[in-house]
Amino acid sequence: MKLYIGNKNYSSWSMRSWVLLTQAGIAFEEVMLRFDAFTPDSQFKAALRPLSPTGKVPVLMDGDLVVWDTLAIAEYVAEQFPDKALWPQDTAARARARSICAEMHSGFTGLRTHCPMNIEARLPEVGALVWRDQAAVRADVARLVSMWQQCLQTSGGPLLFGSFTVADAYFAPICTRLVTHALPLPDDIQAYVQRVCALPGIKAWIDGALAEQDFLDFEEPYRLHR
């Protein structure tokens, strides 16, 4: 299998598929398509055009099969590798895991808009202003805290459904956003964030992001340089 991804420092959707495969120990070839712009004539879009109808990363290629969209990739990989138990075994837990991933897929727009993923950066001052001024961000974090606490209490931890699942991969980029912007969290949720970031697959992505040394001004309108 080949997985096409964007910059590790910025591409939250790429991160979800990459860490799912890596943490699960599933072999794949990484193909990095670095961001230069997102305009139709950009090198990034030109490279993706023959691969995906959406022109977005990630894209998974398994032989002649092309799978795009992070949730579709997760479902495909879970079907191909049932021994990895990428969804919870319990029917009710599995339904809940799918529900919170779908909620992440289509929601949390306040947090995603005002606290973009930037693993290399530490932006507590930006985070403090966002927290003060953006009610949508406070509401999104409150929802995350409630959701994660319920999952952890039900499963007994240490991850959302006990062992690593698609759900933890899906929220890994959110964990990095919370760290980057130093948003306030209760102790139990801060501990979950730290556990996620310490997982070998997530740490490998973070290390790759730190090694990139790219600065893309269109991804970082809030500062002039690294």
C-alpha positions in Angstrom: 0.0 0.0 0.0 1.0 3.6 -0.6 -0.2 6.5 1.5 0.0 10.0 0.0 0.3 12.7 2.6 1.0 16.4 2.9 3.4 18.2 5.3 3.5 16.5 8.7 3.6 19.8 10.5 0.4 21.0 9.0 -1.7 18.2 7.5 -4.1 17.0 10.2 -6.1 14.7 7.9 -2.9 13.1 6.6 -1.8 12.5 10.2 -5.0 10.5 11.0 -4.4 7.9 8.3 -0.6 7.7 8.8 -0.7 7.2 12.6 -3.5 4.7 12.3 -1.3 2.5 10.0 1.9 3.2 11.8 0.6 2.6 15.4 -1.2 -0.6 14.2 2.0 -1.9 12.6 0.6 -2.1 9.1 3.3 -1.8 6.4 2.9 0.9 3.8 5.0 3.2 1.6 4.8 6.9 2.5 4.7 9.4 -0.4 5.1 13.0 0.7 3.5 15.7 -1.4 4.7 18.9 0.1 2.4 21.9 0.2 3.3 24.8 -2.0 -0.2 26.2 -2.5 -3.7 24.9 -2.9 -4.5 26.7 -6.1 -5.4 24.6 -9.2 -2.1 25.3 -10.8 0.0 24.5 -7.7 2.5 21.6 -7.8 0.6 20.0 -4.9 -2.7 19.9 -6.8 -0.9 18.8 -10.1 0.6 15.8 -8.3 -2.7 14.8 -6.8 -4.8 15.3 -9.9 -4.1 11.8 -11.4 -4.5 10.1 -8.0 -7.7 11.5 -6.4 -10.9 13.1 -7.6 -10.9 15.5 -4.7 -7.4 16.7 -5.0 -6.8 16.3 -1.3 -4.6 14.2 1.0 -4.5 11.6 2.3 -4.9 9.1 -0.5 -4.4 5.4 0.0 -3.5 3.2 -3.0 -3.7 -0.5 -2.6 -2.7 -1.9 -6.0 -5.1 -0.4 -8.5 -7.6 0.6 -5.8 -7.6 4.2 -4.7 -9.3 5.2 -1.4 -9.6 8.8 -0.5 -11.1 10.5 2.6 -9.7 9.7 6.0 -12.8 7.9 7.3 -13.0 5.7 4.2 -9.4 4.8 4.6 -9.9 3.9 8.2 -12.8 1.6 7.3 -10.9 0.0 4.4 -7.9 -0.7 6.5 -10.0 -2.1 9.4 -11.7 -4.5 7.0 -8.4 -5.6 5.4 -6.7 -6.2 8.8 -9.4 -7.5 11.1 -6.7 -8.9 13.4 -5.6 -5.4 14.3 -8.9 -4.6 16.0 -8.9 -1.0 14.8 -12.5 -0.6 15.9 -13.7 -1.8 19.3 -14.9 -5.4 19.4 -18.0 -4.6 21.4 -21.0 -3.6 19.2 -22.1 -0.6 21.3 -18.5 0.6 21.8 -17.9 0.3 18.1 -21.0 2.3 17.3 -19.9 5.0 19.7 -16.4 5.1 18.3 -17.8 5.5 14.8 -20.1 8.2 16.0 -17.4 10.3 17.6 -15.1 9.9 14.5 -18.0 11.1 12.3 -18.5 14.0 14.7 -14.9 14.9 14.4 -15.1 14.6 10.6 -17.8 17.1 10.2 -17.6 19.2 13.4 -15.3 21.2 15.7 -15.0 23.9 13.1 -14.3 26.6 15.7 -11.2 24.8 17.0 -10.1 23.7 13.6 -10.4 27.3 12.3 -8.9 29.3 15.1 -6.3 26.7 16.3 -4.8 25.2 13.1 -2.5 22.2 13.5 1.2 23.4 13.7 3.1 20.8 15.6 6.4 22.7 15.6 5.0 25.9 17.1 4.2 26.8 20.7 1.6 29.5 20.7 0.2 30.0 24.2 -0.3 33.7 23.7 -2.4 33.1 20.5 -4.2 30.3 22.4 -5.0 32.7 25.3 -6.5 35.3 22.9 -8.5 32.6 21.0 -9.8 31.2 24.3 -10.8 34.7 25.5 -12.5 35.8 22.2 -13.8 32.7 20.5 -16.9 31.2 22.1 -16.9 28.5 19.4 -13.5 27.3 20.5 -14.5 27.1 24.2 -17.7 25.2 23.2 -15.6 22.8 21.1 -13.2 22.1 23.9 -16.1 21.6 26.3 -17.5 19.0 24.0 -14.2 17.3 23.6 -13.7 17.1 27.4 -17.2 15.7 27.9 -16.8 13.2 25.1 -13.4 12.0 26.1 -14.3 11.8 29.8 -17.3 9.6 29.1 -15.3 7.3 26.8 -12.4 7.0 29.3 -14.7 6.3 32.2 -16.7 3.7 30.3 -13.6 1.9 28.9 -11.4 2.3 31.9 -8.7 3.8 29.7 -5.9 4.4 29.1 -7.2 5.3 25.6 -10.7 6.2 24.5 -11.8 2.6 24.1 -9.2 1.0 26.2 -6.6 0.0 23.6 -5.7 2.0 20.5 -8.5 2.4 17.9 -9.4 4.6 15.0 -10.9 7.0 17.5 -7.5 7.8 19.1 -5.9 8.2 15.6 -8.8 10.5 14.6 -8.3 12.8 17.6 -4.5 12.8 17.6 -4.3 16.0 15.5 -6.7 17.7 18.0 -4.3 16.7 20.8 -1.5 18.5 19.0 -3.6 21.6 18.5 -4.4 21.6 22.2 -0.7 21.4 23.0 0.4 24.0 20.5 -2.1 26.6 21.8 -1.9 25.6 25.4 -5.7 25.5 25.8 -7.0 24.9 29.4 -7.9 21.3 30.1 -8.8 19.3 33.2 -6.1 17.1 34.6 -7.6 13.8 33.4 -7.9 15.1 29.8 -4.5 16.7 29.8 -3.2 13.2 30.9 -5.0 11.6 27.9 -3.5 14.1 25.5 0.0 13.3 26.9 -0.6 9.6 26.5 -1.8 10.0 22.9 1.2 12.1 22.0 3.6 9.5 23.6 2.2 6.6 21.5 5.0 5.4 19.2 3.0 6.0 16.0 2.0 9.5 17.0 5.5 10.3 18.3 7.0 9.2 15.0 4.7 11.6 13.2 5.5 14.5 15.6 9.3 13.8 15.2 8.8 13.9 11.4 7.0 17.2 11.7 9.7 18.7 13.8 12.3 17.6 11.2 10.6 19.2 8.2 11.9 22.8 8.8 9.3 24.2 6.4 7.6 27.5 7.0 4.5 28.1 4.8 3.1 31.6 5.4 -0.3 30.7 4.0 -0.6 28.1 6.7 0.7 30.5 9.4 -0.9 33.9 9.1 -0.4 34.4 12.8 3.5 34.7 12.6 6.1 35.8 10.2 8.7 33.1 10.7 9.4 29.9 12.7 
